């Protein structure tokens, strides 16, 4: 023998010991965290973007930039500010309808 410990197939595998200790509460907590992240990061921007008529990627960008610049208040105010900018730019730069031009 070379002095290095040899693997004995009758000894407990450390991975299986970890797997045996995993509880249903831990699995539920992992599921709840994954569900919460998927709702917050995927379905929330989709629903808010549809309601506000903004692209979901723009909603996520507004959340991230608002959080980076102003913290929690920035996240809360991100989409209303984006809508204000969108409406202002639409009023300033949209062409008037053709019916208004003929008068």
C-alpha positions in Angstrom: 0.0 0.0 0.0 1.2 3.5 -0.8 0.0 5.3 2.3 -2.8 7.1 0.5 -6.2 6.3 1.8 -8.1 3.9 -0.5 -11.8 4.2 -1.2 -13.8 1.6 0.6 -17.2 0.9 -1.2 -18.7 0.0 2.2 -18.1 3.5 3.7 -20.8 6.1 3.5 -20.7 8.4 0.5 -20.6 12.0 1.7 -23.0 13.1 -1.1 -25.6 10.6 -0.1 -25.3 11.8 3.5 -26.1 15.3 2.4 -29.0 14.0 0.3 -30.4 12.1 3.2 -30.3 15.2 5.4 -32.2 17.3 2.9 -35.6 18.0 4.5 -39.0 18.6 2.9 -38.9 22.1 4.5 -35.7 22.9 2.7 -37.1 21.7 -0.6 -40.2 23.8 -0.1 -38.1 26.8 0.7 -36.1 26.3 -2.4 -39.3 26.0 -4.4 -40.8 29.1 -2.9 -37.6 31.1 -3.6 -37.6 29.9 -7.2 -41.3 30.7 -7.6 -40.9 34.2 -6.2 -37.9 35.0 -8.4 -39.7 33.8 -11.5 -42.8 35.9 -10.7 -40.7 39.0 -9.8 -38.3 38.8 -12.7 -40.5 37.3 -15.5 -44.2 37.6 -15.0 -44.2 40.9 -13.2 -42.5 42.9 -16.0 -44.7 41.1 -18.6 -47.9 42.1 -16.8 -46.8 45.6 -16.0 -45.4 46.1 -19.5 -48.7 45.0 -21.0 -50.7 47.2 -18.7 -48.4 50.2 -19.3 -47.8 49.5 -22.9 -44.1 49.3 -22.4 -41.8 46.5 -23.6 -41.0 44.1 -20.7 -37.2 44.6 -21.2 -37.7 48.3 -20.8 -39.6 47.7 -17.5 -36.7 45.5 -16.2 -34.2 48.2 -17.3 -36.3 50.8 -15.5 -36.4 48.7 -12.3 -32.6 48.1 -12.4 -31.7 51.7 -13.2 -34.1 53.1 -10.6 -32.7 50.8 -8.0 -29.2 51.6 -8.9 -29.8 55.4 -8.8 -32.3 55.8 -6.0 -32.8 52.5 -4.2 -36.2 51.3 -3.2 -37.9 54.6 -4.1 -36.3 54.4 -7.5 -37.8 50.9 -8.0 -41.2 52.2 -7.0 -41.1 55.3 -9.2 -39.3 53.7 -12.2 -42.2 52.8 -14.4 -44.3 55.9 -13.7 -41.3 58.1 -14.6 -40.7 56.0 -17.8 -44.4 56.4 -18.7 -44.1 60.2 -18.1 -41.1 60.4 -20.4 -42.9 58.2 -23.0 -46.0 60.3 -23.0 -44.1 63.6 -23.1 -41.9 62.5 -26.0 -45.0 61.2 -27.8 -46.8 64.5 -27.4 -43.7 66.5 -28.5 -42.6 64.4 -31.5 -45.7 62.6 -32.9 -47.1 63.9 -36.1 -50.6 65.3 -35.9 -53.3 63.3 -37.6 -54.0 64.1 -41.3 -57.6 65.3 -40.4 -56.2 68.0 -38.2 -53.9 69.2 -41.0 -56.7 69.7 -43.5 -58.6 72.1 -41.3 
